[in-house]
Amino acid sequence: MADTTIHNFDLKKLIAFAETAKGEMFLKTPEGDVLNLKSRLTQLLALSSVMDQSSISEATVICKDPEDESRLFRMNLYGKE
């Protein structure tokens, strides 16, 4: 399990990705909080906090499953899985 830094990422796309992930996924905030991306409550809070912007300039995502981490890397790099 490694941290993956993502850049200029669409939050809705990240949430959709988390819903299809095999393992747990977490978003690490700059303040050090770790939020479960598969949690509906977290998804609602994340969406409400970025209502003014549709993308995340930079975030750290933790994937428990290596396959999810690989898919996330490809999606971040190429924009698709």
N, C-alpha and C positions, 0 to 999 in steps of 0.2 A: 504494500500500500504506500503510494507516494502522493505528495501534493502536486497538483497540476495547476499552473497559472494560466488563465484564459484571458484573452483580450478582445475588446469590442464584440461582445457576445450578446445575442438577443436573449433576454431573460425568458421569454415564452418558449423559445427553442430549448433552453437549458432545462426548464421544468418538464417539457415533453420528453427530453432525453432521460431525465431522472425517472420518469414513470416507466420507461422501457428497460431501465438498468436491471441487471441480474442481482447485484449486491446493493448495499447501502451507499448513498452518496451524501456528502456533506459540503456545505459552503462555509469557508472560514472568512470571517469579516476582518477588516483592518484592526478592529478593536480586540481581536482574539476570540470572539465568540464562534462556536461551531454549530451550524444549523443543519438539521436533517432535511435534505431536498425532497425526500419522498413524503414528508409530512404535509398534509393539506394546510395545516395552520401556518407552517413556515412559508409555503407557497403564497398564501394570501398576504402574509406580512411582507414578503419580498416584493410582491406585485404592488402593494399599496405604497411601499417606500420609494419605488421608482416609477411612479405614475407619470412623471414629467419626462422621463427618458425611456426609450425602448431598448437600449442596450447597456451592457455593463462594460465600463471602460477597462477594468481589471478586477479579477477575483481569483481566489484560490479554491479549488475544488478537490475534495478527497474522495477517491473511489475505493471501496473495499474489494471489488472484484477486478482482477487484472484485465479482463476482456473489456469491461466498461471503461477502464482507464485508457486502453488503446483506442477504443471507439471515440472517446472524448478528445483525445489528442488529434485524431484524424479530422474530426468535425471542427475543432478549433483551427487546425492548419489549413484545411481545404474547404470548409464550409458545408461539408456533407460527410456522411459515414461512408 
